[in-house]
Amino acid sequence: MLENKIEQRFKEKMDKTKEIEMQKVKTIIENQERIERKNNIVIMRLENSSKNAKDRAIEFFKEKLEIQIEDKVKWVKEVGINKKLILVSLKDWEDKQEVMGEKGQLKGTKIYINHDLSREDRDIQCKLKEIAKQEREQGAEVKLGFRKIRINGN
């Protein structure tokens, strides 16, 4: 009887240890993925043309945002069925910040530029945007950040 209880406790401890180790591995993988995506941006709803993705992206930055980006791009990849989503990896963070600072020029168009986020991060940001919208409708001052929201200074 005592042996069964000891054996059961041992199994429970082993299961808990395995669960903790798996969570650590998941966290490490998620952090590595964030690091890899850090300098990436996503251009959404960019019209398709006969040009390759890199040429389309460079032309877009030059014409719409007035940014010379040819030597700042690591790689460009079309994503999705209709190829209207383009993933652009830039060489460093400052180049990405330059692009993100100029994306306001796209107001009134159907083209959007966003950070390249993981599925989990996109879901969290989507929920935060919903909360922000509801709070703004009630007259609150709202500031939205990555994985955080500030409502009336709190």
Secondary structure by P-SEA (a helix, b strand, c coil): caaaaaaaaaaaaaaaaaaaaaaaaaaaaaaaaaaaaccbbbbcccccccccaaaaaaaaaaccccccccccccccccccccccbbbbbcccaaaaaaaaaaccccccccbbbbccccaaaaaaaaaaaaaaaaaaaacccccccccccccccc
